[in-house]
């Protein structure tokens, strides 16, 4: 039986989310800094990988879901994009050499795990980034309306929050925790962002800590 996001993509296919404004802004920063190679960790069905490829970057999208990767590949092929590739792997063990990419993006993804797993992923991101390379990511804030909803499997980490994500863990962070997690980076910016969304007939406030870090 499929679990987590593989089950979600099997059941729902491409979820149809648009490109996030922060990724549009990041693409301009990446261009200004002369970046060429970008790793999209937890790419899902490829919305950001494809957008960045259309901007002219060389993009590598990776995810744990075979169905998500297949959907992303099909979309890229339909657009005749030759500068984006997709592959299956765990973000806690990135199969890339040290200092091999200019930027890493990881949105709506890194907090789906335990704190130890998040730190392992950040260590891997730091390893594969070139000196001067950038990370753009986000974390769920403890101010989010779903904080403490579901079963707590470790401190500030819960499962069973809402229909469709029953077996997907969600870890919630504070600004102080993020500064500790991102301590290997030389420059870190953290911003609190919020949006509302409807699910299961209810309205929720999704509160993120957007993080930008430079190695």
Z-matrix of the N, CA and C atoms (Angstrom, degrees):
N
C 1 1.460
C 2 1.526 1 109.85
N 3 1.326 2 116.86 1 134.04
C 4 1.453 3 121.11 2 179.81
C 5 1.521 4 110.55 3 -73.58
N 6 1.328 5 115.82 4 147.36
C 7 1.452 6 121.45 5 -179.00
C 8 1.516 7 110.26 6 -126.15
N 9 1.324 8 115.42 7 165.08
C 10 1.450 9 121.53 8 173.59
C 11 1.513 10 113.23 9 56.81
N 12 1.336 11 115.00 10 -137.63
C 13 1.461 12 119.66 11 -175.06
C 14 1.521 13 112.87 12 -70.31
N 15 1.332 14 118.29 13 -25.21
C 16 1.465 15 118.88 14 175.68
C 17 1.529 16 109.80 15 -61.78
N 18 1.317 17 116.77 16 -43.72
C 19 1.470 18 119.69 17 177.17
C 20 1.533 19 111.18 18 -63.09
N 21 1.325 20 116.49 19 -41.31
C 22 1.466 21 120.44 20 -179.87
C 23 1.528 22 110.64 21 -61.89
N 24 1.341 23 117.42 22 -46.63
C 25 1.462 24 119.87 23 -179.52
C 26 1.522 25 111.84 24 -69.48
N 27 1.326 26 117.17 25 -34.30
C 28 1.460 27 119.58 26 176.39
C 29 1.525 28 110.76 27 -61.97
N 30 1.316 29 115.83 28 -41.27
C 31 1.462 30 120.79 29 -176.02
C 32 1.523 31 113.23 30 -81.31
N 33 1.340 32 116.96 31 -36.94
C 34 1.462 33 120.45 32 -171.53
C 35 1.522 34 114.70 33 -112.57
N 36 1.324 35 117.44 34 -12.71
C 37 1.457 36 119.94 35 -179.16
C 38 1.511 37 111.90 36 68.80
N 39 1.331 38 116.30 37 -148.28
C 40 1.460 39 121.23 38 178.55
C 41 1.524 40 108.28 39 -68.93
N 42 1.337 41 116.64 40 120.68
C 43 1.459 42 120.35 41 -174.43
C 44 1.521 43 112.81 42 -75.54
N 45 1.321 44 117.20 43 -10.81
C 46 1.460 45 120.49 44 172.07
C 47 1.519 46 116.03 45 76.46
N 48 1.332 47 117.85 46 18.93
C 49 1.461 48 119.96 47 177.95
C 50 1.527 49 109.72 48 -69.15
N 51 1.324 50 116.35 49 143.93
C 52 1.458 51 121.06 50 177.35
C 53 1.516 52 111.36 51 -83.21
N 54 1.320 53 115.37 52 173.16
C 55 1.463 54 121.37 53 177.92
C 56 1.525 55 108.72 54 -70.91
N 57 1.313 56 116.47 55 131.37
C 58 1.459 57 120.90 56 -178.94
C 59 1.529 58 111.05 57 -71.35
N 60 1.339 59 117.29 58 141.85
C 61 1.474 60 120.10 59 178.73
C 62 1.527 61 112.94 60 -54.66
N 63 1.339 62 117.65 61 -35.08
C 64 1.467 63 118.79 62 -178.40
C 65 1.525 64 111.78 63 -66.96
N 66 1.330 65 117.48 64 -27.52
C 67 1.459 66 119.81 65 176.99
C 68 1.526 67 110.34 66 -77.20
N 69 1.316 68 117.11 67 -34.21
C 70 1.470 69 120.15 68 174.16
C 71 1.526 70 109.34 69 -62.95
N 72 1.341 71 116.63 70 -45.04
C 73 1.463 72 120.01 71 177.72
C 74 1.527 73 110.70 72 -63.38
N 75 1.338 74 115.86 73 -42.52
C 76 1.468 75 119.98 74 -179.20
C 77 1.521 76 111.56 75 -61.85
N 78 1.323 77 117.29 76 -36.87
C 79 1.465 78 119.99 77 -179.05
C 80 1.528 79 110.85 78 -60.27
N 81 1.330 80 116.63 79 -35.82
C 82 1.467 81 120.62 80 178.83
C 83 1.525 82 110.75 81 -71.08
N 84 1.332 83 116.12 82 -39.34
C 85 1.467 84 120.35 83 176.63
C 86 1.524 85 110.25 84 -64.36
N 87 1.322 86 116.37 85 -43.95
C 88 1.466 87 120.79 86 179.61
C 89 1.530 88 110.51 87 -59.04
N 90 1.318 89 115.48 88 -42.69
C 91 1.469 90 119.37 89 -179.62
C 92 1.526 91 110.38 90 -65.48
N 93 1.329 92 116.59 91 -43.24
C 94 1.469 93 120.41 92 179.61
C 95 1.526 94 111.82 93 -62.33
N 96 1.330 95 116.77 94 -31.62
C 97 1.466 96 120.86 95 -178.73
C 98 1.528 97 112.53 96 -86.99
N 99 1.333 98 116.44 97 -0.82
C 100 1.452 99 120.03 98 177.28
C 101 1.512 100 114.35 99 77.05
N 102 1.333 101 117.75 100 20.96
C 103 1.459 102 121.17 101 178.75
C 104 1.526 103 109.96 102 -70.40
N 105 1.330 104 116.13 103 151.64
C 106 1.464 105 120.48 104 176.33
C 107 1.527 106 112.79 105 -128.41
N 108 1.353 107 117.80 106 -34.61
C 109 1.465 108 120.43 107 -174.98
C 110 1.525 109 111.09 108 -111.36
N 111 1.331 110 115.73 109 130.32
C 112 1.460 111 121.25 110 -175.86
C 113 1.523 112 109.45 111 -130.04
N 114 1.327 113 115.27 112 136.57
C 115 1.461 114 122.52 113 174.76
C 116 1.532 115 108.13 114 -106.23
N 117 1.333 116 116.16 115 124.89
C 118 1.469 117 122.12 116 177.30
C 119 1.524 118 107.40 117 -105.44
N 120 1.344 119 116.16 118 98.74
C 121 1.463 120 121.72 119 -178.58
C 122 1.519 121 110.35 120 -83.52
N 123 1.334 122 116.58 121 131.31
C 124 1.457 123 120.11 122 -176.63
C 125 1.515 124 109.75 123 68.27
N 126 1.326 125 115.85 124 49.47
C 127 1.476 126 121.57 125 -171.96
C 128 1.514 127 113.31 126 -71.53
N 129 1.343 128 118.09 127 -13.32
C 130 1.461 129 119.40 128 -178.83
C 131 1.511 130 111.49 129 60.28
N 132 1.323 131 116.68 130 -125.29
C 133 1.466 132 121.00 131 179.91
C 134 1.521 133 112.16 132 -96.23
N 135 1.335 134 117.04 133 16.12
C 136 1.453 135 120.96 134 165.00
C 137 1.511 136 118.96 135 91.02
N 138 1.332 137 118.66 136 13.92
C 139 1.470 138 118.57 137 -175.00
C 140 1.527 139 112.48 138 -58.43
N 141 1.327 140 117.86 139 -44.62
C 142 1.457 141 119.66 140 -177.63
C 143 1.525 142 112.27 141 -80.49
N 144 1.310 143 117.44 142 -34.96
C 145 1.468 144 120.24 143 176.20
C 146 1.528 145 110.34 144 -58.90
N 147 1.312 146 115.87 145 -46.38
C 148 1.462 147 120.47 146 -178.35
C 149 1.523 148 110.82 147 -67.24
N 150 1.319 149 117.45 148 -42.61
C 151 1.459 150 120.17 149 177.75
C 152 1.522 151 110.93 150 -58.34
N 153 1.324 152 117.24 151 -47.56
C 154 1.462 153 120.88 152 -177.92
C 155 1.528 154 111.46 153 -67.73
N 156 1.322 155 117.15 154 -34.58
C 157 1.467 156 119.91 155 174.89
C 158 1.527 157 110.26 156 -64.44
N 159 1.316 158 116.69 157 -39.84
C 160 1.468 159 120.30 158 177.76
C 161 1.527 160 111.66 159 -66.06
N 162 1.348 161 116.06 160 -23.04
C 163 1.469 162 120.71 161 175.64
C 164 1.527 163 111.86 162 -80.18
N 165 1.340 164 116.86 163 -6.22
C 166 1.449 165 120.82 164 176.12
C 167 1.510 166 115.61 165 103.58
N 168 1.325 167 118.42 166 1.58
C 169 1.461 168 120.94 167 178.64
C 170 1.529 169 110.89 168 -81.77
N 171 1.322 170 115.64 169 156.27
C 172 1.460 171 121.75 170 170.14
C 173 1.526 172 107.04 171 -87.48
N 174 1.323 173 117.67 172 118.75
C 175 1.463 174 121.41 173 -168.80
C 176 1.524 175 110.76 174 -122.78
N 177 1.327 176 114.09 175 139.17
C 178 1.460 177 121.96 176 174.62
C 179 1.525 178 106.85 177 -121.65
N 180 1.329 179 117.43 178 112.93
C 181 1.452 180 121.95 179 179.89
C 182 1.518 181 110.08 180 -102.47
N 183 1.336 182 116.85 181 133.68
C 184 1.459 183 120.02 182 -178.70
C 185 1.523 184 110.22 183 -134.10
N 186 1.315 185 115.70 184 151.26
C 187 1.457 186 120.99 185 -179.09
C 188 1.528 187 108.71 186 -160.35
N 189 1.347 188 115.25 187 163.72
C 190 1.465 189 121.18 188 177.09
C 191 1.521 190 112.61 189 -87.34
N 192 1.340 191 117.23 190 -11.87
C 193 1.461 192 120.70 191 -175.45
C 194 1.527 193 111.61 192 -96.19
N 195 1.345 194 118.63 193 115.39
C 196 1.464 195 120.09 194 175.88
C 197 1.530 196 112.54 195 -59.42
N 198 1.331 197 117.02 196 -37.00
C 199 1.460 198 120.11 197 -179.79
C 200 1.520 199 110.72 198 -67.84
N 201 1.350 200 117.19 199 -41.97
C 202 1.457 201 120.04 200 176.63
C 203 1.517 202 111.74 201 -60.12
N 204 1.332 203 116.79 202 -44.00
C 205 1.462 204 121.36 203 179.10
C 206 1.528 205 110.57 204 -62.62
N 207 1.328 206 117.63 205 -42.44
C 208 1.471 207 120.32 206 -179.88
C 209 1.523 208 110.90 207 -62.43
N 210 1.327 209 116.98 208 -43.44
C 211 1.469 210 120.49 209 179.37
C 212 1.527 211 110.19 210 -62.76
N 213 1.334 212 116.14 211 -42.74
C 214 1.464 213 120.23 212 179.74
C 215 1.526 214 111.25 213 -63.28
N 216 1.330 215 116.86 214 -43.61
C 217 1.460 216 120.43 215 178.69
C 218 1.520 217 111.62 216 -61.77
N 219 1.330 218 116.51 217 -41.98
C 220 1.463 219 120.54 218 179.56
C 221 1.522 220 111.00 219 -62.16
N 222 1.340 221 116.74 220 -40.36
C 223 1.466 222 119.78 221 179.84
C 224 1.526 223 111.04 222 -66.92
N 225 1.339 224 116.08 223 -42.81
C 226 1.464 225 119.28 224 -179.99
C 227 1.524 226 111.34 225 -64.16
N 228 1.319 227 117.02 226 -40.24
C 229 1.465 228 120.89 227 178.57
C 230 1.518 229 111.46 228 -65.07
N 231 1.325 230 116.53 229 -38.83
C 232 1.468 231 119.52 230 179.83
C 233 1.528 232 112.04 231 -65.92
N 234 1.332 233 115.90 232 -23.73
C 235 1.463 234 121.17 233 178.89
C 236 1.525 235 112.35 234 -97.54
N 237 1.342 236 116.61 235 2.14
C 238 1.466 237 122.44 236 179.50
C 239 1.533 238 112.19 237 56.97
N 240 1.320 239 115.42 238 41.83
C 241 1.460 240 120.41 239 179.41
C 242 1.527 241 109.62 240 -90.07
N 243 1.318 242 116.01 241 116.58
C 244 1.455 243 119.87 242 -179.54
C 245 1.518 244 113.81 243 -99.28
N 246 1.335 245 117.32 244 0.61
C 247 1.464 246 120.79 245 -176.12
C 248 1.523 247 112.65 246 -110.51
N 249 1.338 248 116.90 247 23.43
C 250 1.455 249 121.10 248 175.58
C 251 1.518 250 109.05 249 -138.87
N 252 1.324 251 116.23 250 136.01
C 253 1.461 252 122.11 251 176.32
C 254 1.517 253 109.13 252 -126.98
N 255 1.318 254 115.74 253 155.75
C 256 1.459 255 121.31 254 -179.68
C 257 1.520 256 109.30 255 -130.12
N 258 1.330 257 115.05 256 141.41
C 259 1.456 258 118.81 257 178.73
C 260 1.524 259 110.62 258 -151.90
N 261 1.310 260 114.28 259 162.60
C 262 1.457 261 122.91 260 -175.38
C 263 1.523 262 109.73 261 -98.14
N 264 1.329 263 117.58 262 121.48
C 265 1.461 264 119.77 263 168.42
C 266 1.522 265 110.27 264 -168.61
N 267 1.318 266 114.64 265 163.41
C 268 1.457 267 123.39 266 178.92
C 269 1.524 268 108.72 267 -81.57
N 270 1.331 269 117.33 268 130.80
C 271 1.463 270 120.08 269 -177.38
C 272 1.530 271 112.79 270 -68.10
N 273 1.329 272 117.19 271 -13.67
C 274 1.464 273 119.36 272 177.73
C 275 1.525 274 112.12 273 -79.17
N 276 1.336 275 116.79 274 -6.52
C 277 1.470 276 121.64 275 177.99
C 278 1.525 277 107.60 276 -145.54
N 279 1.328 278 116.60 277 83.66
C 280 1.461 279 121.60 278 -174.56
C 281 1.532 280 109.62 279 -80.90
N 282 1.338 281 118.66 280 120.99
C 283 1.462 282 121.45 281 -177.35
C 284 1.530 283 112.34 282 -81.27
N 285 1.324 284 115.82 283 61.61
C 286 1.461 285 121.98 284 179.82
C 287 1.527 286 108.85 285 -136.19
N 288 1.324 287 117.39 286 150.44
C 289 1.473 288 120.43 287 178.50
C 290 1.528 289 111.38 288 -67.01
N 291 1.314 290 116.07 289 162.66
C 292 1.457 291 121.34 290 173.76
C 293 1.526 292 110.17 291 -58.44
N 294 1.335 293 115.57 292 144.13
C 295 1.467 294 123.04 293 175.29
C 296 1.531 295 112.37 294 48.74
N 297 1.313 296 116.69 295 52.42
C 298 1.464 297 120.40 296 -174.76
C 299 1.525 298 114.66 297 -112.45
N 300 1.348 299 118.91 298 1.44
C 301 1.469 300 118.76 299 176.68
C 302 1.522 301 109.93 300 -143.83
N 303 1.325 302 115.04 301 157.16
C 304 1.463 303 121.60 302 -176.33
C 305 1.523 304 113.07 303 -84.45
N 306 1.316 305 117.00 304 -31.78
C 307 1.466 306 119.94 305 -176.98
C 308 1.521 307 109.70 306 -150.69
N 309 1.319 308 114.47 307 151.16
C 310 1.466 309 122.16 308 174.51
C 311 1.516 310 107.52 309 -126.92
N 312 1.330 311 116.68 310 132.11
C 313 1.454 312 121.00 311 170.10
C 314 1.528 313 107.88 312 -115.54
N 315 1.315 314 116.09 313 144.41
C 316 1.464 315 120.77 314 -179.12
C 317 1.524 316 106.82 315 -153.71
N 318 1.334 317 117.02 316 94.28
C 319 1.460 318 121.12 317 -173.36
C 320 1.522 319 111.86 318 -114.80
N 321 1.343 320 115.18 319 141.04
C 322 1.465 321 123.58 320 178.63
C 323 1.529 322 111.09 321 55.73
N 324 1.305 323 117.27 322 32.66
C 325 1.470 324 119.96 323 -169.44
C 326 1.511 325 114.16 324 -137.86
N 327 1.321 326 118.35 325 -50.96
C 328 1.456 327 121.57 326 -165.90
C 329 1.520 328 112.68 327 -62.79
N 330 1.326 329 117.44 328 -25.11
C 331 1.470 330 120.76 329 -178.22
C 332 1.525 331 113.13 330 -82.91
N 333 1.334 332 117.57 331 -1.06
C 334 1.467 333 120.65 332 177.07
C 335 1.528 334 109.23 333 -84.06
N 336 1.330 335 116.18 334 69.65
C 337 1.450 336 120.38 335 -179.82
C 338 1.512 337 110.70 336 175.83
N 339 1.306 338 115.51 337 -173.69
C 340 1.459 339 120.85 338 178.40
C 341 1.532 340 109.79 339 -83.50
N 342 1.316 341 115.74 340 165.97
C 343 1.461 342 119.64 341 179.65
C 344 1.528 343 110.97 342 -61.53
N 345 1.318 344 117.00 343 -40.87
C 346 1.472 345 120.14 344 178.57
C 347 1.525 346 110.90 345 -62.27
N 348 1.336 347 116.63 346 -39.75
C 349 1.460 348 120.45 347 178.36
C 350 1.518 349 111.95 348 -66.02
N 351 1.323 350 116.88 349 -38.27
C 352 1.467 351 121.20 350 177.58
C 353 1.523 352 110.29 351 -62.98
N 354 1.335 353 116.69 352 -44.99
C 355 1.460 354 119.69 353 179.28
C 356 1.524 355 111.20 354 -64.12
N 357 1.327 356 116.68 355 -38.24
C 358 1.467 357 120.17 356 177.96
C 359 1.521 358 110.70 357 -62.57
N 360 1.339 359 116.41 358 -42.29
C 361 1.461 360 120.76 359 178.33
C 362 1.520 361 110.93 360 -63.21
N 363 1.323 362 117.21 361 -44.68
C 364 1.465 363 120.25 362 179.58
C 365 1.529 364 111.64 363 -63.70
N 366 1.314 365 116.93 364 -36.03
C 367 1.462 366 120.04 365 176.14
C 368 1.529 367 110.99 366 -63.35
N 369 1.330 368 116.15 367 -40.19
C 370 1.464 369 120.84 368 178.11
C 371 1.528 370 111.25 369 -66.96
N 372 1.319 371 116.29 370 -40.91
C 373 1.470 372 120.10 371 177.83
C 374 1.526 373 109.91 372 -60.88
N 375 1.318 374 116.23 373 -46.21
C 376 1.465 375 120.48 374 179.49
C 377 1.531 376 110.43 375 -60.57
N 378 1.311 377 116.78 376 -37.90
C 379 1.464 378 120.90 377 -178.94
C 380 1.525 379 111.82 378 -64.81
N 381 1.339 380 117.97 379 -44.53
C 382 1.471 381 120.41 380 -173.37
C 383 1.525 382 112.89 381 -83.24
N 384 1.336 383 117.34 382 -15.44
C 385 1.464 384 119.86 383 177.93
C 386 1.518 385 111.48 384 -74.78
N 387 1.325 386 115.86 385 140.18
C 388 1.449 387 120.14 386 171.13
C 389 1.524 388 110.20 387 -71.66
N 390 1.320 389 117.05 388 155.34
C 391 1.456 390 120.55 389 174.56
C 392 1.526 391 108.92 390 -58.75
N 393 1.324 392 116.24 391 127.47
C 394 1.461 393 120.85 392 -174.38
C 395 1.517 394 113.35 393 91.39
N 396 1.330 395 116.62 394 -3.76
C 397 1.463 396 121.20 395 178.07
C 398 1.523 397 111.86 396 -76.98
N 399 1.340 398 115.96 397 163.46
C 400 1.460 399 121.61 398 -172.73
C 401 1.520 400 113.14 399 -121.06
N 402 1.316 401 114.23 400 149.12
C 403 1.462 402 122.89 401 172.04
C 404 1.520 403 108.32 402 -117.77
N 405 1.330 404 116.11 403 132.55
C 406 1.463 405 122.37 404 172.58
C 407 1.518 406 106.74 405 -122.02
N 408 1.329 407 117.14 406 118.70
C 409 1.453 408 120.91 407 -177.09
C 410 1.517 409 110.22 408 -150.13
N 411 1.314 410 117.09 409 -177.96
C 412 1.462 411 121.35 410 178.35
C 413 1.523 412 109.66 411 -151.73
N 414 1.310 413 114.65 412 154.15
C 415 1.460 414 122.93 413 -178.98
C 416 1.523 415 108.78 414 -132.66
N 417 1.304 416 116.92 415 147.39
C 418 1.463 417 119.92 416 174.44
C 419 1.521 418 109.31 417 -71.71
N 420 1.326 419 115.54 418 136.16
C 421 1.451 420 120.80 419 178.61
C 422 1.527 421 110.82 420 -88.75
N 423 1.320 422 115.80 421 151.91
C 424 1.464 423 120.05 422 173.80
C 425 1.528 424 111.41 423 -66.84
N 426 1.338 425 117.52 424 -6.85
C 427 1.465 426 122.12 425 174.95
C 428 1.530 427 112.45 426 -86.60
N 429 1.325 428 116.53 427 -6.92
C 430 1.467 429 120.84 428 -179.92
C 431 1.524 430 110.41 429 -61.30
N 432 1.347 431 116.25 430 146.70
C 433 1.468 432 119.98 431 -175.42
C 434 1.523 433 113.07 432 -68.48
N 435 1.345 434 117.74 433 -16.39
C 436 1.469 435 119.83 434 178.74
C 437 1.530 436 112.31 435 -95.59
N 438 1.313 437 117.22 436 3.30
C 439 1.464 438 119.80 437 178.50
C 440 1.527 439 109.84 438 -59.96
N 441 1.311 440 116.16 439 131.00
C 442 1.461 441 126.31 440 -178.18
C 443 1.538 442 113.60 441 75.34
N 444 1.336 443 117.80 442 6.41
C 445 1.463 444 120.30 443 174.28
C 446 1.522 445 108.49 444 -84.23
N 447 1.320 446 117.73 445 134.87
C 448 1.458 447 121.79 446 -179.44
C 449 1.521 448 112.02 447 97.32
N 450 1.317 449 115.43 448 -164.46
C 451 1.467 450 122.05 449 -177.54
C 452 1.518 451 109.82 450 -97.61
N 453 1.320 452 116.39 451 127.47
C 454 1.461 453 120.84 452 -179.06
C 455 1.532 454 109.27 453 -80.85
N 456 1.325 455 116.57 454 119.09
C 457 1.460 456 120.85 455 -178.65
C 458 1.531 457 111.59 456 -97.85
N 459 1.308 458 117.48 457 -19.68
C 460 1.452 459 124.69 458 169.06
C 461 1.519 460 105.92 459 -160.95
N 462 1.318 461 117.36 460 175.91
C 463 1.463 462 120.27 461 -176.40
C 464 1.527 463 111.33 462 -55.08
N 465 1.328 464 115.94 463 121.02
C 466 1.469 465 124.00 464 176.78
C 467 1.527 466 113.72 465 65.42
N 468 1.321 467 118.33 466 20.54
C 469 1.468 468 122.60 467 176.88
C 470 1.520 469 108.92 468 -126.26
N 471 1.356 470 116.54 469 125.80
C 472 1.461 471 121.48 470 -172.37
C 473 1.521 472 110.92 471 -131.93
N 474 1.338 473 115.74 472 151.30
C 475 1.464 474 122.21 473 171.47
C 476 1.525 475 107.91 474 -127.16
N 477 1.344 476 114.99 475 161.11
C 478 1.467 477 119.95 476 177.85
C 479 1.506 478 113.42 477 81.19
N 480 1.331 479 116.43 478 35.50
C 481 1.452 480 119.98 479 -174.71
C 482 1.514 481 115.22 480 -76.74
N 483 1.335 482 116.75 481 -50.47
C 484 1.459 483 119.39 482 -173.61
C 485 1.526 484 109.25 483 -149.11
N 486 1.338 485 117.74 484 158.65
C 487 1.463 486 121.15 485 -179.22
C 488 1.526 487 111.61 486 -55.22
N 489 1.326 488 115.69 487 134.45
C 490 1.447 489 121.48 488 -179.67
C 491 1.514 490 113.28 489 97.54
N 492 1.336 491 117.52 490 -21.17
C 493 1.459 492 120.91 491 -179.80
C 494 1.527 493 110.80 492 -126.55
N 495 1.329 494 116.14 493 33.32
C 496 1.465 495 120.39 494 -174.16
C 497 1.525 496 113.35 495 -59.38
N 498 1.339 497 117.49 496 -33.63
C 499 1.460 498 119.94 497 -176.98
C 500 1.530 499 112.57 498 -109.97
N 501 1.329 500 115.97 499 17.75
C 502 1.464 501 120.84 500 179.51
C 503 1.529 502 109.18 501 -100.77
N 504 1.332 503 118.83 502 116.65
C 505 1.465 504 120.10 503 -179.93
C 506 1.529 505 111.65 504 -71.66
N 507 1.332 506 115.50 505 149.14
C 508 1.467 507 122.29 506 176.68
C 509 1.529 508 107.56 507 -130.77
N 510 1.328 509 116.02 508 119.36
C 511 1.462 510 120.03 509 175.55
C 512 1.524 511 109.08 510 -102.07
N 513 1.329 512 116.39 511 137.07
C 514 1.466 513 122.57 512 -177.83
C 515 1.524 514 108.94 513 -111.43
N 516 1.313 515 116.50 514 136.63
C 517 1.453 516 121.78 515 -173.55
C 518 1.526 517 112.27 516 -121.50
N 519 1.313 518 114.38 517 162.04
C 520 1.462 519 122.93 518 170.40
C 521 1.526 520 108.16 519 -110.36
N 522 1.320 521 115.78 520 164.98
C 523 1.463 522 119.85 521 177.29
C 524 1.536 523 110.84 522 -59.27
N 525 1.327 524 116.09 523 -40.99
C 526 1.470 525 119.78 524 -179.51
C 527 1.528 526 110.98 525 -63.03
N 528 1.330 527 117.04 526 -40.28
C 529 1.465 528 120.15 527 179.09
C 530 1.520 529 110.59 528 -64.19
N 531 1.334 530 117.04 529 -41.46
C 532 1.463 531 120.03 530 -179.23
C 533 1.520 532 111.68 531 -63.90
N 534 1.314 533 116.41 532 -40.27
C 535 1.468 534 118.70 533 178.08
C 536 1.523 535 110.57 534 -60.00
N 537 1.316 536 116.79 535 -36.47
C 538 1.455 537 120.59 536 177.59
C 539 1.526 538 111.21 537 -70.54
N 540 1.325 539 116.90 538 -43.18
C 541 1.460 540 121.28 539 179.85
C 542 1.526 541 111.62 540 -62.84
N 543 1.338 542 116.45 541 -35.89
C 544 1.459 543 121.51 542 -174.67
C 545 1.531 544 113.02 543 -97.02
N 546 1.312 545 117.07 544 15.48
C 547 1.455 546 120.95 545 -175.73
C 548 1.532 547 114.07 546 -60.35
N 549 1.362 548 122.00 547 -25.17
C 550 1.468 549 118.71 548 177.94
C 551 1.536 550 113.56 549 -69.35
N 552 1.333 551 117.77 550 -16.91
C 553 1.460 552 120.85 551 -177.23
C 554 1.529 553 110.28 552 -84.24
N 555 1.336 554 115.79 553 151.14
C 556 1.460 555 120.32 554 -175.53
C 557 1.522 556 112.55 555 -83.07
N 558 1.326 557 117.20 556 -26.98
C 559 1.463 558 121.17 557 -178.11
C 560 1.519 559 108.81 558 -139.84
N 561 1.321 560 116.95 559 125.89
C 562 1.462 561 121.32 560 -177.35
C 563 1.523 562 109.45 561 -132.22
N 564 1.330 563 116.16 562 132.15
C 565 1.463 564 122.27 563 173.41
C 566 1.523 565 108.07 564 -123.24
N 567 1.318 566 116.65 565 131.21
C 568 1.464 567 122.29 566 -179.12
C 569 1.521 568 108.83 567 -126.00
N 570 1.336 569 116.24 568 129.33
C 571 1.455 570 121.21 569 179.82
C 572 1.528 571 109.29 570 -128.41
N 573 1.317 572 116.70 571 139.20
C 574 1.454 573 121.57 572 175.81
C 575 1.525 574 108.66 573 -87.52
N 576 1.332 575 116.85 574 125.09
C 577 1.468 576 122.35 575 -179.28
C 578 1.522 577 109.04 576 -129.78
N 579 1.322 578 117.19 577 148.61
C 580 1.467 579 119.81 578 179.30
C 581 1.522 580 110.74 579 -140.87
N 582 1.311 581 114.91 580 154.22
C 583 1.465 582 122.28 581 174.43
C 584 1.518 583 107.53 582 -151.55
N 585 1.312 584 116.63 583 158.74
C 586 1.462 585 120.66 584 176.39
C 587 1.525 586 109.29 585 -107.69
N 588 1.316 587 115.13 586 150.06
C 589 1.465 588 119.92 587 177.32
C 590 1.523 589 108.65 588 -151.21
N 591 1.322 590 115.53 589 157.98
C 592 1.459 591 121.66 590 -179.98
C 593 1.515 592 110.15 591 -108.45
N 594 1.331 593 115.93 592 138.51
C 595 1.467 594 121.79 593 177.25
C 596 1.518 595 108.55 594 -155.22
N 597 1.341 596 115.14 595 134.07
C 598 1.463 597 119.98 596 177.75
C 599 1.531 598 111.56 597 56.14
N 600 1.329 599 115.56 598 37.52
C 601 1.459 600 120.57 599 177.35
C 602 1.515 601 114.35 600 74.37
N 603 1.328 602 117.64 601 10.42
C 604 1.458 603 121.05 602 -179.08
C 605 1.525 604 109.79 603 -123.33
N 606 1.318 605 116.04 604 157.84
C 607 1.459 606 120.88 605 176.09
C 608 1.524 607 108.83 606 -106.84
N 609 1.319 608 115.15 607 134.34
C 610 1.451 609 121.16 608 -178.25
C 611 1.528 610 109.61 609 -122.05
N 612 1.318 611 115.66 610 154.12
C 613 1.465 612 121.80 611 170.64
C 614 1.514 613 107.70 612 -105.18
N 615 1.320 614 115.86 613 113.21
C 616 1.458 615 120.85 614 177.85
C 617 1.529 616 107.52 615 -92.91
N 618 1.313 617 116.83 616 119.03
C 619 1.459 618 121.64 617 -176.62
C 620 1.523 619 109.09 618 -117.34
N 621 1.324 620 115.04 619 119.70
C 622 1.458 621 121.69 620 -177.61
C 623 1.517 622 111.60 621 -111.19
N 624 1.304 623 115.08 622 152.66
C 625 1.454 624 122.81 623 163.70
C 626 1.525 625 106.30 624 -104.86
N 627 1.332 626 115.91 625 100.23
C 628 1.465 627 120.41 626 177.96
C 629 1.516 628 108.33 627 -76.44
N 630 1.319 629 116.25 628 132.86
C 631 1.459 630 120.50 629 -177.66
C 632 1.535 631 110.49 630 -126.62
N 633 1.311 632 114.69 631 133.78
C 634 1.460 633 122.55 632 171.90
C 635 1.524 634 107.13 633 -123.30
N 636 1.314 635 116.91 634 129.39
C 637 1.458 636 120.28 635 -176.56
C 638 1.526 637 109.69 636 -137.04
N 639 1.321 638 115.38 637 145.76
C 640 1.461 639 121.59 638 178.24
C 641 1.517 640 109.15 639 -118.83
N 642 1.316 641 116.68 640 134.26
C 643 1.464 642 120.81 641 -179.50
C 644 1.538 643 110.09 642 -77.61
